[in-house]
Structure formats: C-alpha cells, structure tokens
Amino acid sequence: MNPKIELVIFDCDGVVIDSEVLSAQVLIDMLVDKAVFIDRAYVQEHFLGCNFKAVTQKIADAFNVELPERFEADYRNALLHEFETALMPTNGIKEVLANLATPSCIATSSSPARTEKALSVVKLSHYFDEVFTSSEVKNGKPAPDLFLHAAKKMGVNPAHCLVIEDSIAGVSAALAANMQVLHYSGGGHMQGAVNFVHKAYPEVAHLTDWKAFYEMYPTLKI
C-alpha cells in the first residue's frame, strides 16, 4: 500500500490550466520567423514539461539556431496576451480543488509571472497553499529538485506527497523524488495525441477525467 498522502503537488500547465495548446501555438508561430518549422506533435514530444531555458537549448541543438536575447520576453508577452482571452482551467479541476481536504501546492516549470497571471485569469489562485517555480531551484524537471523543494517548504516527507503531472519530464522528476505519481492526460493538448508518458511509464497511475479523481483517492476528499 502507498503511504498516506499529506500533500498534493499539482503541475500547472496542462494539469490545472488548459494552456499547453496555447503555449505550443505561440511558440510555433514565433519560430517560423526564425526559419524553424515544427508542429504541436513535436512540441508535445520534445518540450512538454521543460522550462524555457531547456526548450531554447533543445531548439539550438536540433535546428542549429540561436534565438535572439529578446525571444523569451517576446514569447511570454505574446502568451500572456493569449491567456487574457483564451485560457481556461482543465475541465473539472475546480470541483476537485473545492473538495480537496489535503494541503496542496503548485510546482511548475513556468515562470513566476506567467504562473501568477494564469492562475489569476482562471480564478484558481486561492485554492493553493503555495506556488513553487523552477526559478527557485538549480535544476528543472526532469530533475527532482523542484518537487523536493516543494515538499521541504511544505514540511512533508516526499513519500507522503502525490504529484499530478502530464509530461514525461514531470513524471520522471516525481519518480526521482520518490513521490507517488498520477499522470493526468485530460488536457486539450492530449486529445488525439500520442501518450508518451504512458508509453514510457505504463506502471504509473493514469487519469483522463477529473471526475474520477476521488474514486481513485477517496481519502483526499472533504
């Protein structure tokens, strides 16, 4: 049996907010001007769960192109504009959070500004005790640093943490941190896409719809 869960650690993009399709399209459109042509499937396979520094390095390695210094800032500004008009929470997450009896936090590869803005737009900020970003640790996902940092700050043994992730990088990081893991694949970016996480980690618990969350974890409900 798994140890008692004392903390639920949510990834943000693709788990709490349905942002990955928006993020991918903004990046795809901006890279065209740099003669880099990719699609959503490429983003899904290579960039999902990674922070922007890792993404730019992967682009440089794969396409032999160095993005200008302003690229990240321009990307973030364009994405925040999209968030204002098109961002939604993942379907059913509000009901899960409203009925969660266990402390919870966010641990995300996104920047603090982007995360704060996103949670504010979808009106979910008040559900989380803390928000942690990869800017607070040396190594981002798939290293375990961010999840271990979150557990330490929240005062919970890693074995008593449940991480909910949608990406290979995130699941790998949670497993490396010796935490319990749930793979969520109900975000818009997963519809009709190859499930790389399930292929890589078939043994990890899998959830496609938040409606079934408390059937899997009944002790976490109020």
LUMVEXVEX-655708 format. One record per residue (C-alpha): residue number from 1; x, y, z. Coordinates in steps of 0.5 Angstrom, whole numbers, padded with zeros to 4 digits. Layout:
BEGIN
NUM/X/Y/Z $
...
END
This chain:
BEGIN
1/0000/0000/0000 $
2/0002/0007/-0001 $
3/0004/0012/0005 $
4/-0001/0016/0007 $
5/-0002/0023/0002 $
6/-0001/0029/0006 $
7/0001/0034/0001 $
8/-0002/0034/-0007 $
9/0003/0037/-0011 $
10/0000/0040/-0018 $
11/0004/0042/-0024 $
12/0001/0048/-0027 $
13/0001/0048/-0035 $
14/-0004/0042/-0038 $
15/-0006/0040/-0031 $
16/-0009/0046/-0027 $
17/-0010/0050/-0033 $
18/-0011/0048/-0040 $
19/-0005/0052/-0043 $
20/-0001/0047/-0047 $
21/-0004/0048/-0054 $
22/-0004/0056/-0053 $
23/0003/0056/-0051 $
24/0005/0051/-0057 $
25/0002/0055/-0062 $
26/0005/0062/-0060 $
27/0012/0058/-0060 $
28/0011/0055/-0067 $
29/0008/0062/-0070 $
30/0014/0065/-0067 $
31/0019/0060/-0069 $
32/0017/0061/-0076 $
33/0020/0068/-0077 $
34/0027/0064/-0075 $
35/0026/0059/-0080 $
36/0025/0054/-0075 $
37/0019/0050/-0077 $
38/0015/0045/-0072 $
39/0008/0043/-0070 $
40/0005/0041/-0064 $
41/0007/0034/-0064 $
42/0014/0036/-0064 $
43/0013/0041/-0058 $
44/0009/0035/-0055 $
45/0015/0030/-0055 $
46/0021/0035/-0054 $
47/0019/0041/-0050 $
48/0013/0039/-0045 $
49/0014/0040/-0038 $
50/0021/0043/-0039 $
51/0023/0050/-0037 $
52/0024/0056/-0043 $
53/0032/0055/-0042 $
54/0031/0048/-0043 $
55/0027/0049/-0049 $
56/0031/0054/-0052 $
57/0037/0050/-0051 $
58/0034/0044/-0055 $
59/0032/0048/-0061 $
60/0039/0051/-0061 $
61/0041/0043/-0061 $
62/0036/0041/-0066 $
63/0036/0046/-0071 $
64/0043/0050/-0070 $
65/0040/0057/-0069 $
66/0041/0061/-0063 $
67/0035/0065/-0061 $
68/0036/0073/-0060 $
69/0036/0075/-0053 $
70/0029/0078/-0053 $
71/0026/0072/-0056 $
72/0024/0069/-0049 $
73/0021/0076/-0047 $
74/0017/0077/-0053 $
75/0014/0070/-0053 $
76/0012/0071/-0045 $
77/0009/0077/-0047 $
78/0005/0074/-0053 $
79/0003/0068/-0049 $
80/0000/0073/-0043 $
81/-0004/0076/-0048 $
82/-0007/0070/-0051 $
83/-0008/0068/-0043 $
84/-0012/0074/-0042 $
85/-0017/0072/-0048 $
86/-0017/0064/-0049 $
87/-0014/0061/-0042 $
88/-0019/0056/-0039 $
89/-0018/0051/-0033 $
90/-0018/0044/-0034 $
91/-0025/0041/-0034 $
92/-0027/0039/-0027 $
93/-0021/0042/-0024 $
94/-0025/0047/-0020 $
95/-0029/0041/-0017 $
96/-0023/0037/-0015 $
97/-0020/0043/-0011 $
98/-0026/0046/-0008 $
99/-0027/0039/-0005 $
100/-0019/0037/-0003 $
101/-0018/0036/0004 $
102/-0011/0035/0004 $
103/-0006/0041/0003 $
104/-0004/0043/-0004 $
105/0001/0047/-0008 $
106/0004/0048/-0015 $
107/0010/0046/-0017 $
108/0012/0049/-0025 $
109/0017/0050/-0030 $
110/0014/0056/-0032 $
111/0016/0063/-0029 $
112/0013/0066/-0023 $
113/0010/0072/-0027 $
114/0007/0067/-0032 $
115/0004/0062/-0027 $
116/0001/0068/-0022 $
117/-0002/0071/-0029 $
118/-0005/0064/-0031 $
119/-0008/0062/-0024 $
120/-0011/0069/-0023 $
121/-0014/0069/-0030 $
122/-0018/0063/-0029 $
123/-0019/0065/-0021 $
124/-0016/0059/-0018 $
125/-0010/0062/-0014 $
126/-0014/0062/-0007 $
127/-0014/0054/-0008 $
128/-0007/0053/-0007 $
129/-0003/0054/0000 $
130/0004/0056/-0004 $
131/0006/0056/-0011 $
132/0014/0054/-0013 $
133/0017/0055/-0020 $
134/0023/0052/-0023 $
135/0027/0059/-0022 $
136/0028/0057/-0014 $
137/0032/0051/-0016 $
138/0038/0050/-0019 $
139/0036/0044/-0024 $
140/0029/0044/-0027 $
141/0025/0038/-0029 $
142/0026/0032/-0030 $
143/0031/0033/-0024 $
144/0027/0032/-0018 $
145/0030/0039/-0015 $
146/0023/0043/-0015 $
147/0019/0037/-0012 $
148/0024/0036/-0006 $
149/0024/0044/-0005 $
150/0016/0044/-0005 $
151/0016/0038/0000 $
152/0021/0041/0004 $
153/0018/0048/0004 $
154/0011/0045/0006 $
155/0014/0041/0011 $
156/0012/0034/0008 $
157/0016/0028/0007 $
158/0017/0026/0000 $
159/0014/0019/0001 $
160/0008/0023/0003 $
161/0007/0027/-0003 $
162/0002/0026/-0009 $
163/0005/0029/-0015 $
164/0000/0030/-0021 $
165/0004/0031/-0028 $
166/0002/0031/-0035 $
167/0009/0030/-0038 $
168/0015/0025/-0038 $
169/0020/0031/-0035 $
170/0015/0032/-0029 $
171/0013/0024/-0028 $
172/0021/0023/-0029 $
173/0022/0028/-0023 $
174/0017/0026/-0019 $
175/0019/0019/-0019 $
176/0026/0021/-0018 $
177/0024/0025/-0012 $
178/0021/0018/-0009 $
179/0014/0021/-0009 $
180/0007/0018/-0011 $
181/0005/0020/-0018 $
182/-0001/0021/-0022 $
183/-0001/0022/-0029 $
184/-0006/0027/-0032 $
185/-0008/0027/-0039 $
186/-0015/0030/-0040 $
187/-0012/0037/-0042 $
188/-0013/0039/-0049 $
189/-0006/0038/-0052 $
190/-0007/0031/-0050 $
191/-0013/0030/-0054 $
192/-0011/0025/-0060 $
193/-0004/0026/-0059 $
194/0001/0020/-0057 $
195/0001/0019/-0050 $
196/0009/0019/-0049 $
197/0008/0018/-0041 $
198/0004/0012/-0042 $
199/0009/0009/-0046 $
200/0015/0011/-0042 $
201/0012/0009/-0035 $
202/0006/0004/-0036 $
203/0006/0003/-0029 $
204/0004/0010/-0027 $
205/-0003/0011/-0024 $
206/-0007/0015/-0030 $
207/-0013/0019/-0030 $
208/-0016/0022/-0036 $
209/-0022/0026/-0033 $
210/-0022/0030/-0026 $
211/-0029/0027/-0025 $
212/-0026/0020/-0023 $
213/-0020/0023/-0018 $
214/-0024/0022/-0012 $
215/-0026/0015/-0014 $
216/-0018/0014/-0014 $
217/-0016/0018/-0008 $
218/-0023/0018/-0003 $
219/-0019/0020/0003 $
220/-0017/0026/0000 $
221/-0024/0029/-0001 $
222/-0027/0033/0005 $
END
